[in-house]
């Protein structure tokens, strides 16, 4: 199936503001974005995700490589002649126009007849649940309403691809979370390909079908939220997506199951994924929610990885409790859910308690050293 957007070895460099040559904002970036999907470009500030979005939009021209939209190369084609629309963080609504006039603006520029333009603009406002604000000015709307109007204005032209450059960044936390689900609902309803730029991993995981994690102009991993969270290809991805404990040591591999030796000589059983080295220095990554705690005098069941540890800190967070542990030279963060108003059979642990931290061997990822 032909992708909605394809980037082939796209490179874009800028002069270093410190005068030290050039900086590659995009370093041979290759991506395939499926038709009708919700795709997120995720990474820290300066990783190249916005430059990638702007290259698709036509606001930036790559130094090399190719950008294709529905199989058509678009190098040299200006933004207003590409089948895309862009929603920016500041929304860029015209303050002197009514909401309805803002939404109709692109249709007017495309010389759509006035009656048809009005009908389509009213339908777009219905889509974003704002049919009653057409006569208002943008200054009379809340931040969330302005964001929805910007979406309506972008969607009314029925672009092949909608590009969103951190459009939720100016909203407060509660509204931002609500709009994540609204954006996903809208994308599924209209069936248009969405390409979304964000530095917020939770936001990307909540909305996107596929995520590209970027760093220093390179795409490190592309996959579904579950694939990236469960099977990160390197330490950067594991650290950027969620919270992770890292244990340094040496891998002693033997087929799909190996042994991971910590610096103090303790050996842990591990299940080896595709990103794992065959042997030698390695990093073990285990998520805090995968670890369970028992009293040092209790068993954990067969097959579990066991580490004797001491609790150093306890933080009650409502939905769960976070524990910080020391085990030899290693430190661990553990999150235990507070389910059903109960703290579990073990009860709540306190600083100074001797415990056993345990997880299943396939609950940790073995990564190559960086």
C-alpha positions as CSV (number, residue, x, y, z in Angstrom):
1,X,0.0,0.0,0.0
2,X,1.3,3.4,-0.9
3,X,2.2,5.5,2.2
4,X,0.6,8.9,2.7
5,X,4.1,10.4,3.4
6,X,7.5,9.0,2.6
7,X,10.9,10.5,3.5
8,X,13.9,9.0,1.8
9,X,17.3,9.7,3.3
10,X,16.4,13.4,4.0
11,X,19.2,15.6,5.3
12,X,18.9,19.2,6.4
13,X,21.8,21.2,8.0
14,X,22.0,24.7,9.4
15,X,25.0,26.9,10.3
16,X,26.0,26.4,13.9
17,X,25.2,29.7,15.8
18,X,28.4,29.3,17.7
19,X,30.3,29.4,14.4
20,X,31.4,25.7,14.7
21,X,30.5,24.5,11.2
22,X,27.0,23.1,10.6
23,X,24.4,21.2,12.7
24,X,22.4,18.5,11.0
25,X,18.8,18.9,12.1
26,X,17.9,15.9,9.9
27,X,20.5,13.2,9.3
28,X,19.4,10.9,6.5
29,X,15.9,10.5,7.9
30,X,13.8,7.8,6.3
31,X,10.1,7.3,7.2
32,X,7.0,5.7,5.8
33,X,3.7,7.1,7.3
34,X,0.7,5.0,6.5
35,X,-2.4,6.4,4.9
36,X,-5.2,7.2,7.4
37,X,-3.0,6.7,10.5
38,X,-2.0,8.9,13.5
39,X,1.8,9.2,13.4
40,X,3.9,11.0,16.1
41,X,7.3,12.5,15.8
42,X,8.7,12.3,19.4
43,X,11.9,13.5,20.9
44,X,13.6,16.2,23.0
45,X,14.0,19.8,21.9
46,X,16.5,20.1,19.1
47,X,16.1,16.5,18.0
48,X,14.9,17.4,14.5
49,X,11.2,16.6,14.8
50,X,9.9,20.1,13.9
51,X,12.3,20.3,11.0
52,X,11.0,17.0,9.7
53,X,7.4,18.3,9.9
54,X,8.4,21.5,8.2
55,X,10.0,19.6,5.4
56,X,6.8,17.7,4.8
57,X,4.8,21.0,4.9
58,X,7.2,22.7,2.5
59,X,8.4,25.4,4.9
60,X,11.9,23.8,4.7
61,X,13.7,22.5,1.6
62,X,16.0,19.5,2.3
63,X,19.6,19.6,1.3
64,X,19.4,16.1,0.0
65,X,16.9,13.2,-0.1
66,X,13.3,13.1,-1.2
67,X,9.9,13.9,0.3
68,X,6.9,12.2,-1.3
69,X,3.2,12.7,-0.5
70,X,1.0,9.9,-1.8
71,X,3.9,8.8,-4.0
72,X,4.4,12.3,-5.6
73,X,7.8,14.0,-5.0
74,X,7.1,17.5,-3.6
75,X,10.6,19.1,-3.6
76,X,10.4,22.7,-4.7
77,X,6.6,22.8,-4.4
78,X,5.5,25.6,-2.0
79,X,3.4,24.9,1.1
80,X,0.2,26.3,-0.4
81,X,0.4,23.9,-3.4
82,X,1.0,20.8,-1.3
83,X,-2.0,18.6,-0.1
84,X,-1.3,19.3,3.5
85,X,-2.4,21.7,6.2
86,X,-0.5,22.7,9.4
87,X,-1.8,23.5,12.9
88,X,0.7,25.5,15.0
89,X,1.0,25.8,18.7
90,X,-0.1,29.5,18.6
91,X,-3.1,28.6,16.4
92,X,-2.5,31.7,14.1
93,X,-6.2,32.7,14.0
94,X,-7.1,36.1,12.5
95,X,-8.2,38.3,15.4
96,X,-10.3,40.7,13.2
97,X,-12.4,37.8,11.7
98,X,-15.2,35.9,13.2
99,X,-14.7,32.2,14.0
100,X,-16.7,31.2,10.9
101,X,-14.7,33.6,8.7
102,X,-11.5,32.0,10.1
103,X,-12.6,28.6,9.2
104,X,-13.8,29.7,5.7
105,X,-10.6,31.5,4.9
106,X,-8.8,28.7,3.2
107,X,-11.9,27.8,1.1
108,X,-12.2,31.5,0.1
109,X,-8.6,31.4,-1.1
110,X,-9.4,28.2,-3.1
111,X,-12.3,30.1,-4.7
112,X,-14.9,27.7,-3.3
113,X,-18.4,29.2,-3.9
114,X,-19.6,31.2,-0.8
115,X,-22.6,29.0,-0.1
116,X,-20.5,25.8,-0.3
117,X,-17.7,27.3,1.8
118,X,-20.2,28.3,4.5
119,X,-21.8,24.8,4.6
120,X,-18.4,23.1,4.8
121,X,-17.2,25.5,7.5
122,X,-20.3,24.9,9.6
123,X,-19.8,21.2,9.2
124,X,-16.1,21.6,10.4
125,X,-17.3,23.5,13.5
126,X,-19.8,20.7,14.2
127,X,-16.9,18.2,14.0
128,X,-15.0,20.0,16.7
129,X,-18.1,20.4,18.8
130,X,-18.3,24.2,18.4
131,X,-21.4,24.8,16.2
132,X,-22.5,27.8,18.4
133,X,-19.4,30.0,18.3
134,X,-19.3,31.0,14.6
135,X,-20.2,34.6,15.2
136,X,-17.6,35.2,18.0
137,X,-14.1,36.5,17.6
138,X,-11.1,34.4,18.6
139,X,-10.5,36.7,21.6
140,X,-13.9,35.6,23.0
141,X,-12.9,31.9,23.2
142,X,-11.0,29.9,25.7
143,X,-7.6,28.3,24.8
144,X,-9.2,24.9,24.2
145,X,-11.9,26.5,21.9
146,X,-9.3,28.4,19.9
147,X,-7.4,25.1,19.4
148,X,-10.5,23.4,18.1
149,X,-11.2,26.3,15.7
150,X,-7.6,26.0,14.4
151,X,-8.3,22.3,13.8
152,X,-11.6,23.1,12.0
153,X,-9.8,25.6,9.8
154,X,-7.2,23.0,8.9
155,X,-9.6,20.2,8.3
156,X,-12.1,22.1,6.2
157,X,-9.9,22.0,3.1
158,X,-9.8,18.2,3.4
159,X,-6.0,17.8,3.2
160,X,-4.4,14.5,2.4
161,X,-2.2,15.0,5.5
162,X,-2.7,17.2,8.6
163,X,0.5,18.3,10.3
164,X,0.3,19.3,14.0
165,X,3.3,21.1,15.6
166,X,2.8,20.7,19.4
167,X,-0.8,22.2,19.2
168,X,-1.6,21.3,22.8
169,X,1.5,22.9,24.3
170,X,-0.3,26.1,25.4
171,X,-3.1,24.3,27.2
172,X,-3.3,23.5,30.9
173,X,-2.7,19.9,32.0
174,X,-6.3,18.8,32.4
175,X,-7.5,20.4,29.2
176,X,-4.5,19.0,27.4
177,X,-5.3,15.5,28.4
178,X,-9.0,15.9,27.3
179,X,-7.9,17.3,23.9
180,X,-5.6,14.3,23.4
181,X,-8.7,12.1,23.2
182,X,-10.6,14.7,21.1
183,X,-7.8,14.7,18.6
184,X,-7.8,11.0,18.3
185,X,-11.6,10.9,18.0
186,X,-11.5,13.5,15.2
187,X,-8.7,11.7,13.3
188,X,-10.6,8.4,13.4
189,X,-13.8,10.2,12.3
190,X,-12.4,12.1,9.3
191,X,-9.9,9.4,8.3
192,X,-7.1,11.9,7.4
193,X,-3.5,11.1,8.1
194,X,-2.3,13.0,11.1
195,X,1.4,13.7,11.7
196,X,1.9,15.1,15.2
197,X,5.1,16.6,16.7
198,X,5.5,16.4,20.5
199,X,8.2,16.1,23.2
200,X,5.7,14.5,25.6
201,X,5.9,10.7,25.5
202,X,2.6,10.2,27.3
203,X,0.9,12.4,24.8
204,X,2.4,10.4,21.9
205,X,1.5,7.1,23.4
206,X,-2.1,8.1,24.1
207,X,-2.8,9.2,20.6
208,X,-0.5,7.7,18.0
209,X,-0.8,4.5,16.1
210,X,3.0,4.6,15.3
211,X,5.8,6.7,16.9
212,X,9.2,7.7,15.5
213,X,11.6,8.5,18.4
214,X,14.2,11.0,17.2
215,X,17.5,12.3,18.7
216,X,20.1,14.6,17.2
217,X,18.5,14.5,13.8
218,X,18.3,10.8,13.5
219,X,15.3,8.4,13.7
220,X,16.2,5.8,16.4
221,X,13.1,3.6,16.4
222,X,9.7,3.5,14.7
223,X,6.9,1.3,16.0
224,X,3.6,1.1,17.8
225,X,3.5,2.6,21.3
226,X,3.6,-1.0,22.8
227,X,6.6,-2.0,20.6
228,X,8.7,1.0,21.6
229,X,7.8,0.8,25.3
230,X,8.2,-3.0,25.6
231,X,11.2,-3.5,23.2
232,X,13.3,-0.3,23.1
233,X,16.3,-0.6,20.7
234,X,18.7,1.4,22.9
235,X,19.1,3.1,26.2
236,X,18.0,6.5,24.9
237,X,14.7,5.2,23.7
238,X,14.1,3.2,26.9
239,X,14.9,6.3,29.0
240,X,12.9,8.7,27.0
241,X,9.7,6.5,26.8
242,X,8.6,6.2,30.4
243,X,10.6,5.6,33.5
244,X,13.3,2.9,33.6
245,X,15.8,1.4,35.9
246,X,19.2,0.7,34.3
247,X,21.6,-1.9,35.7
248,X,25.1,-2.2,34.2
249,X,26.9,-5.5,33.8
250,X,28.0,-8.3,31.4
251,X,25.8,-10.5,29.3
252,X,26.6,-14.2,29.2
253,X,24.3,-15.4,26.4
254,X,23.1,-19.0,25.7
255,X,20.4,-19.0,23.0
256,X,17.1,-17.1,23.7
257,X,17.8,-17.1,27.5
258,X,21.0,-15.7,29.0
259,X,22.6,-14.6,32.2
260,X,23.3,-11.1,33.2
261,X,26.1,-10.6,35.6
262,X,26.1,-7.5,37.8
263,X,29.4,-5.8,38.8
264,X,29.2,-7.3,42.3
265,X,29.0,-10.9,40.8
266,X,25.3,-11.6,41.2
267,X,23.8,-13.3,38.2
268,X,20.2,-12.7,36.9
269,X,18.4,-14.8,34.2
270,X,17.2,-12.7,31.2
271,X,15.2,-13.3,28.0
272,X,17.1,-11.9,25.0
273,X,15.3,-9.7,22.4
274,X,16.3,-8.6,19.0
275,X,18.1,-5.5,20.4
276,X,20.3,-7.5,22.8
277,X,24.0,-8.0,22.2
278,X,25.2,-11.6,21.9
279,X,27.6,-11.2,24.9
280,X,29.8,-8.8,26.7
281,X,29.1,-5.4,28.3
282,X,25.4,-4.6,28.4
283,X,22.6,-2.7,30.2
284,X,19.6,-4.3,31.8
285,X,16.5,-2.0,31.6
286,X,13.5,-2.9,33.8
287,X,10.4,-0.7,34.3
288,X,9.4,0.3,37.8
289,X,5.9,-1.2,37.5
290,X,7.3,-4.6,36.5
291,X,9.0,-5.0,39.8
292,X,7.2,-6.5,42.8
293,X,8.3,-6.3,46.4
294,X,8.0,-8.9,49.1
295,X,9.3,-9.1,52.7
296,X,12.7,-10.7,52.8
297,X,11.3,-13.7,54.6
298,X,8.6,-14.4,51.9
299,X,9.0,-16.4,48.6
300,X,8.3,-15.0,45.2
301,X,7.3,-18.1,43.2
302,X,9.3,-20.1,40.7
303,X,11.2,-18.4,37.8
304,X,11.4,-14.9,39.2
305,X,14.5,-12.7,39.2
306,X,15.3,-11.9,42.8
307,X,17.4,-9.1,44.3
308,X,17.7,-8.5,48.0
309,X,17.3,-4.8,48.7
310,X,16.6,-2.2,51.4
311,X,13.9,0.5,51.1
312,X,15.4,4.0,51.3
313,X,12.4,6.2,50.4
314,X,8.6,5.9,50.1
315,X,6.3,8.3,48.2
316,X,2.5,7.9,48.2
317,X,1.2,9.1,44.9
318,X,-2.5,8.2,45.1
319,X,-2.8,5.7,42.3
320,X,0.4,4.0,43.4
321,X,3.3,4.1,45.8
322,X,6.9,4.7,44.7
323,X,9.7,3.0,46.5
324,X,13.4,3.7,46.1
325,X,15.7,0.8,46.9
326,X,19.4,0.1,47.3
327,X,20.6,-3.4,46.3
328,X,24.4,-3.6,46.6
329,X,25.8,-0.9,44.3
330,X,22.5,-0.7,42.4
331,X,19.6,1.5,43.0
332,X,16.0,0.7,41.9
333,X,12.7,2.7,41.6
334,X,9.6,0.6,42.1
335,X,5.9,1.5,41.6
336,X,3.3,-0.6,43.4
337,X,-0.4,0.1,42.5
338,X,-2.8,1.0,45.2
339,X,-5.7,-1.0,43.9
340,X,-9.2,-1.3,45.4
341,X,-8.2,0.8,48.4
342,X,-5.9,-2.0,49.5
343,X,-2.1,-2.0,49.8
344,X,-1.8,-5.7,49.0
345,X,-1.0,-8.7,51.2
346,X,2.4,-7.3,51.9
347,X,1.1,-4.0,53.2
348,X,3.1,-0.8,52.8
349,X,6.8,-0.8,53.2
350,X,8.8,1.7,55.2
351,X,12.3,3.2,54.9
352,X,14.8,0.7,56.3
353,X,12.7,-2.4,55.5
354,X,14.6,-5.4,54.1
355,X,12.8,-6.6,51.0
356,X,13.2,-8.8,47.9
357,X,12.6,-7.0,44.6
358,X,11.5,-9.5,41.9
359,X,10.3,-9.6,38.3
360,X,9.9,-12.2,35.5
361,X,12.9,-12.7,33.3
362,X,11.0,-11.5,30.2
363,X,10.0,-8.3,32.1
364,X,13.4,-6.6,31.5
365,X,15.2,-5.6,28.2
366,X,18.9,-6.3,27.6
367,X,20.4,-3.4,25.6
368,X,23.7,-2.8,23.9
369,X,26.0,-0.3,25.7
370,X,26.2,3.2,24.2
